[in-house]
Amino acid sequence: FGVSSFSSNSETNVNEFPELDIFEGSKLCTFILGTFDGCVIFHLRPQVMVEPRVSTGPNVFNPLEAYEIDFSGSSLSLRIKECSLNLGHRRVIVPTETTFAVNVIKSLVNMSFEGTTQCELSWDFQGSSPILQVTSPGNTPAQSSHED
């Protein structure tokens, strides 16, 4: 598939975790804007029967158990234009033009997606680092000045 744009804005309730100053009613707010590109390669083929068939083994007459899917060679990349995560009095800002990529080296799963996958994950913050902003509990980074 080609380059596609995406945008997501979400708000999720978070369980209380007092040791991290996360209290009841805290919400994780995220905003992400970017593009993704990739190539998904898959082959559907009959499973190789390496053991004699037994009543507890794969049922070759059931299509969900008789086939396997090979995703080897697939890849996906994500370029972030804007991304921030807010949780109470903390905010993380991901640098603009950050890229994440996943390359599937070997993946063989059954029709229930059980199996093994080996992949490479890479990221590039374009020479910058994510920014963590923290204010005193009870405030939000959006309400605070740079002097707080």
N, C-alpha and C positions, 0 to 999 in steps of 0.2 A: 504494500500500500504506500501511497505517497505521503507528503507532509500534510498534516492536519493540525488545526488549532484547537485548543481546549481551554476552558475556564471553569474553575470550581470554587465555590464559596460555601463553607459548611460550619455548623455549630453543633458540638456534641457534648453531652453531659459527661463529666468525669467523676469517677468514684473518689471518695475522700481518701487522702493520703497525708495525714498531719505531719509526718516526718519531712515531707517536701513542701510544707506550707500549701498544700492543696486541700481545701476544705469543702464541706458540703455546699452544693450549688455552683461549684466551679465549672466553667465551660471551656472547651478547647475550640477556638475559632481559627479556621484556616482559610487562606485565600491563595490560589495558585493559578497562574496564567502562563501558557507556553505553547509549544508545538511538539509533535512527536512524529517519528518516521520509523519505518521498519520493514521487515520482510519475514513473514511467517511461512516456513516450509514444513510440510508434514506429509508423511506417507502412511497410508492405512494398509496393513498387511496381516495375513493370518499369523497367529502366535505360533512360535516354534515349540513343538511338544518335545521336551527333553526327557520327560519321565513317562512311564507307562500311565495310561489313563486309569484313574481310580475314581470311586464315587465322590471323593472329596476334592478332586482336582478340577481344572477348568473344564467346562462343558462346551465342547467344540460345536455343538448344535445350537448353542445360545450365542447370537451375534455379539452380545455385550462381553462375553468371555472368550470368544474365539479370535478376536482381532487385537492388534496392538498398534499404537501410533508412534511414529518416529518424528520428533521435532528437531533433530540435529540440523545445524546450519541456520536456524532462525536468529533474527536480531531485532532489537528495538532500541531506539534512542529517544531521549526526552530533553528538550532545551527549555529551560525556565526563563521566562521574561520577567515574572514577578512572583514572589512567594513569601508569605509570612505566616507564622503560627503563634497564636496568643493563648496563654493559659494563666489566668489570674494576673499577677503582677510581673509576668515574664513574657517576652516576645523574642522570637528567633526570626531573623530576616536572612533569606538566602540570596547571595549575590546574583545580579542580573547576568544572563547568558550562561548560567551554570548548566552543564550537560551531564546526564547520566546515560549509561549504555549497558545493555545486557546482550551478550552473545552466547547462544546455546552451542556448546561444544558437542555434547551427546545427550540425548533424551529419548528414553524408551519407556512408554507408559501403556497400561491397558486401558480399556474403555471406561474404567472408573477413575482414570488419571492416577492410578497407583503405579509406581515404578521408580526409576532412577533418572536423575537429571544432573548433568555437570555443565556449569555455565561460568562465564566471566562477567563480573560486574565492575564497571569503571565509572569514575566521576571526575569532573574538572571544574573547579570553582573560578577559572580564568584568572588566577593569581590573587584572588581575594579570599577572605574567610567569611563564613556565616557570622552574623552579628547577634549577640545575645544581649538584650536590654532587660534590666531588672530594676524595679522600683520597690519602694517599701510596700509590705502587704496592705491591701485595702485600696491601693491605687492601681491604675493601669498605665502601661507605657504611653498610651495615647493621651492621657491626662497630665503627664509629667513634662517638665521642661528639661533641657539638656543639663541643667545644673543639679537636678535631683539625683 
